[in-house]
Amino acid sequence: MAETLEIRTTCAIAGGGPAGMMLGFLLARAGVEVTVLEKHGDFLRDFRGDTIHPSTLEVMHELGLLEALLSRPHQKMQGAGIEIGGRFLNVVDFSHLPVQCGFIAFMPQWHFLDFLAEAGHSYPGFRICMNAEVTDLIKEGGRVAGLRAKTADGPMDIRADLVVGADGRGSTARDRAGFVVREYGAPMDVLWMRLSRRPDDPSDTLFRVAPGHLVITIDRGDY
Ligand SMILES: Cc1cc2nc3c(=O)[nH]c(=O)nc-3n(C[C@H](O)[C@H](O)[C@H](O)COP(=O)(O)OP(=O)(O)OC[C@H]3O[C@@H](n4cnc5c(N)ncnc54)[C@H](O)[C@@H]3O)c2cc1C
C-alpha cells in the first residue's frame, strides 16, 4: 500500500468549483498559503453554467482581473426578449446597469475556473491538487485539523489551520463535520440541452413562456 503523503498548509479547501477556486485565489493574493483539493483531473463539466453575470464581472473588475478574463473567448448578451403567446417583447436591458460591464458574458464554467487557477498560480502560496478526492476530515483535539484525500499517488493527509468545505451540494466535508442540510426544495425542474444552430437562426436570447412551461434559447455560436 502507498505511504500517506503528509502536507501542511494554512488553509485547506475541499473542492475546486467557483467557491473554492475564488477563495483560494483571494487567500493566496492576501499572502495566505492555501491548497485546493479537487477530485476531478480537470474543470470540464458540461452544463454547469455558462453565464457570468454583471455583478460577477464587477467583482472581477475590482480584483483587476476583468480585462484578462474578457480576453478569453466569450459572447456578450446585453438584453433579452420574451415571446408570450406569439408576441415578442424586449424585456431585459443590462446596458443601463451602473457597472463596468452592462452585459452577461457567456463563457463555459470550466474556462472561468481555468482562468482562476492561472490567476491563483501567480501567487507563491497558491497550490491546487487535481485528482484529489477528499474522503474525510482529520479531527484532533476536538477540532477539525485537516483533510484526508485519495489521490492517484495514494492517500494524502493535509493539515491546516483553517479547513473549508467547498465541495458542492453532496459535500463530503459537510457530511463528515455533521452539519445538517436544510432542504428548501426546488420550484421547477430545468432541462439543459444543446441543439445545432444554423447561421440564419435568430441570435437573440429569447424566453418563450406558456402556461406551466418556459423555454430559453441562448446563442452559443454554432449551437
Ligand atoms: C445545470 C446548471 C446550470 C448552471 N448555470 C449557471 C450559470 O449559467 N451561471 C451561474 O453563475 N451559475 C450557474 N449554475 C450554478 C453554478 O454552477 C453553481 O452556483 C456553482 O457551480 C456552485 O459553486 P460551488 O463551488 O459552490 O460548487 P460546485 O460548482 O459544485 O463545485 C464543487 C467542486 O468540488 C468538487 N468536489 C466534490 N466532491 C469533492 C471531494 N470529495 N473532494 C474534492 N473535490 C470534490 C467537484 O468536483 C467540484 O469541482 C448552474 C448550475 C447548474 C446545475
The ligand as an ORCA input file, in Angstrom:
! r2SCAN-3c Opt
* xyz 0 1
  C     -27.299     22.914    -14.906
  C     -26.696     24.094    -14.161
  C     -26.526     25.302    -14.837
  C     -25.998     26.407    -14.172
  N     -25.824     27.572    -14.857
  C     -25.223     28.634    -14.254
  C     -24.929     29.808    -14.979
  O     -25.178     29.886    -16.187
  N     -24.334     30.823    -14.323
  C     -24.019     30.756    -12.998
  O     -23.467     31.716    -12.448
  N     -24.296     29.638    -12.285
  C     -24.874     28.581    -12.877
  N     -25.141     27.438    -12.173
  C     -24.843     27.420    -10.764
  C     -23.365     27.196    -10.545
  O     -22.931     26.084    -11.306
  C     -23.173     26.934     -9.041
  O     -23.696     28.007     -8.294
  C     -21.711     26.823     -8.727
  O     -21.098     25.815     -9.502
  C     -21.543     26.486     -7.245
  O     -20.170     26.543     -6.993
  P     -19.513     25.746     -5.808
  O     -18.047     26.000     -5.916
  O     -20.204     26.067     -4.525
  O     -19.856     24.202     -6.056
  P     -19.531     23.268     -7.306
  O     -19.510     24.017     -8.580
  O     -20.437     22.091     -7.174
  O     -18.035     22.807     -7.038
  C     -17.708     21.802     -6.127
  C     -16.389     21.222     -6.589
  O     -15.964     20.285     -5.603
  C     -15.525     19.106     -6.242
  N     -15.723     18.018     -5.296
  C     -16.867     17.407     -4.947
  N     -16.654     16.478     -4.002
  C     -15.313     16.501     -3.755
  C     -14.464     15.778     -2.878
  N     -14.944     14.830     -2.065
  N     -13.137     16.065     -2.891
  C     -12.618     17.017     -3.706
  N     -13.386     17.736     -4.561
  C     -14.714     17.486     -4.571
  C     -16.379     18.982     -7.504
  O     -15.732     18.187     -8.477
  C     -16.495     20.450     -7.907
  O     -15.444     20.846     -8.769
  C     -25.658     26.305    -12.810
  C     -25.834     25.099    -12.142
  C     -26.335     24.001    -12.805
  C     -26.509     22.692    -12.066
*
